[in-house]
Amino acid sequence: MGERLVEGTIIVIDLDRFEEEVRRRGWSEWRPNEATGLLSSLVEWLARKWMGVVVYGLDWDRGTEEAVIEIPLVEPWEVEGDLRRILEALRREAGVTATAVALRGPVLARPARSRREAYQGTPARREAWRILREAKRRGGGRLIVVG
């Protein structure tokens, strides 16, 4: 019996040039810092608000550098304002930029067992990951809403 997919929104968020920031600011890679602690809180808030599932990345012990969230039965444009608020909060409160993609597609709405499954588990996740990588190559600090 196959997995049941429903339409929804796949969100991928990733801090930009984070390894450089860790070195520049002298932050620990193993404990939450201003940026990763804040992103952990914001990812949890977004998932709770929209009754979504954090597929990958929420890490309270080390801090969240990247996350994949799926929200069933919600269109990407519906979460656009909240994603803008998240990116602005990271810039304002932690002094870092992030790139986020919200893409319409089928969602599994369950946690992934690995990073690979999180980004490659469905065609829509693969597409969101491809769009994110391209936006980061072009400088990052963007929100891309598709669908």
C-alpha positions as CSV (number, residue, x, y, z in Angstrom):
1,M,0.0,0.0,0.0
2,G,1.5,3.4,-1.1
3,E,1.8,6.5,1.0
4,R,-1.1,8.9,0.9
5,L,-0.1,12.3,-0.5
6,V,-2.2,15.5,-0.2
7,E,-1.5,18.9,-1.7
8,G,0.1,21.5,0.4
9,T,3.1,23.7,0.9
10,I,6.7,22.6,1.2
11,I,8.9,25.2,2.9
12,V,12.7,25.1,3.0
13,I,14.6,27.6,5.1
14,D,18.4,27.9,5.3
15,L,20.7,30.4,6.9
16,D,23.0,32.1,4.4
17,R,26.8,31.8,4.6
18,F,26.4,30.4,8.1
19,E,29.8,28.7,8.4
20,E,31.4,32.1,7.7
21,E,29.2,33.8,10.4
22,V,30.2,31.1,12.9
23,R,33.9,31.8,12.3
24,R,33.5,35.6,12.2
25,R,31.5,35.8,15.4
26,G,33.3,33.1,17.3
27,W,30.1,31.1,17.8
28,S,30.1,27.4,18.8
29,E,29.0,25.0,16.1
30,W,27.7,22.6,18.8
31,R,25.4,24.9,20.8
32,P,22.6,27.2,19.9
33,N,23.6,30.8,19.1
34,E,21.7,34.0,18.4
35,A,20.8,32.9,14.9
36,T,20.2,29.1,15.3
37,G,18.3,29.5,18.6
38,L,16.0,32.1,17.0
39,L,15.5,30.0,13.9
40,S,14.5,27.0,16.1
41,S,11.8,29.1,17.8
42,L,10.6,30.6,14.5
43,V,10.4,27.2,12.8
44,E,8.4,25.7,15.7
45,W,6.1,28.8,15.8
46,L,5.4,28.5,12.0
47,A,4.7,24.7,12.2
48,R,2.4,25.1,15.2
49,K,0.5,28.1,13.7
50,W,-0.2,26.3,10.4
51,M,-0.5,22.8,11.9
52,G,2.4,21.7,9.7
53,V,5.1,19.1,10.2
54,V,8.8,19.8,10.7
55,V,10.2,17.2,8.3
56,Y,13.8,18.0,9.1
57,G,16.1,20.4,10.8
58,L,14.5,21.5,14.1
59,D,17.4,21.0,16.6
60,W,17.0,22.5,20.1
61,D,20.4,21.0,21.3
62,R,22.6,22.5,18.5
63,G,20.3,25.1,17.1
64,T,18.5,25.1,13.7
65,E,20.5,26.1,10.6
66,E,18.1,24.7,8.0
67,A,14.6,23.3,8.1
68,V,12.1,21.6,5.9
69,I,8.4,22.0,6.9
70,E,5.3,20.6,5.2
71,I,1.9,22.1,5.6
72,P,-1.0,20.1,4.2
73,L,-4.0,21.9,2.5
74,V,-2.3,25.3,2.6
75,E,-1.2,27.4,-0.4
76,P,2.3,29.0,-0.5
77,W,0.9,32.5,-0.7
78,E,-1.0,32.0,2.6
79,V,2.3,31.6,4.5
80,E,4.3,34.3,2.6
81,G,3.7,37.0,5.2
82,D,4.9,34.7,8.0
83,L,8.0,33.7,6.0
84,R,8.8,37.4,5.4
85,R,8.5,38.0,9.2
86,I,10.9,35.1,9.9
87,L,13.5,36.4,7.5
88,E,13.2,39.9,8.9
89,A,13.4,38.7,12.5
90,L,16.6,36.8,11.6
91,R,18.1,40.0,10.0
92,R,17.0,42.3,12.7
93,E,17.5,40.3,15.9
94,A,20.5,38.1,14.9
95,G,22.1,40.0,12.1
96,V,22.0,37.1,9.6
97,T,20.2,36.5,6.4
98,A,18.4,33.4,5.3
99,T,16.8,32.1,2.1
100,A,13.4,30.5,2.1
101,V,11.3,28.7,-0.5
102,A,7.6,27.9,-0.3
103,L,6.4,25.6,-3.1
104,R,3.0,24.0,-3.8
105,G,3.0,20.2,-4.2
106,P,2.2,16.9,-2.7
107,V,3.2,16.5,1.0
108,L,3.8,13.5,3.2
109,A,3.5,15.5,6.4
110,R,5.8,13.3,8.5
111,P,9.3,13.7,9.7
112,A,12.1,12.4,7.5
113,R,14.6,9.8,8.8
114,S,17.6,11.5,7.3
115,R,18.7,14.8,5.6
116,R,18.7,13.0,2.3
117,E,15.1,11.9,2.7
118,A,14.1,15.4,3.7
119,Y,15.4,16.9,0.5
120,Q,15.0,14.1,-1.9
121,G,11.9,12.2,-0.5
122,T,9.4,13.6,-3.1
123,P,9.7,15.4,-6.4
124,A,8.3,18.6,-4.8
125,R,11.0,18.5,-2.1
126,R,13.7,18.0,-4.7
127,E,12.4,21.0,-6.6
128,A,12.2,23.2,-3.5
129,W,15.8,22.2,-2.7
130,R,16.9,23.0,-6.2
131,I,15.3,26.4,-6.1
132,L,16.9,27.1,-2.7
133,R,20.4,26.2,-3.9
134,E,20.0,28.4,-7.0
135,A,18.8,31.4,-4.9
136,K,21.7,30.9,-2.5
137,R,24.2,30.8,-5.4
138,R,22.8,34.2,-6.5
139,G,23.5,35.7,-3.1
140,G,20.7,34.5,-0.8
141,G,18.6,36.6,1.5
142,R,15.5,35.9,-0.6
143,L,12.0,34.5,-0.3
144,I,10.7,32.6,-3.2
145,V,7.1,31.6,-3.4
146,V,6.0,29.2,-6.2
147,G,2.5,28.0,-6.8
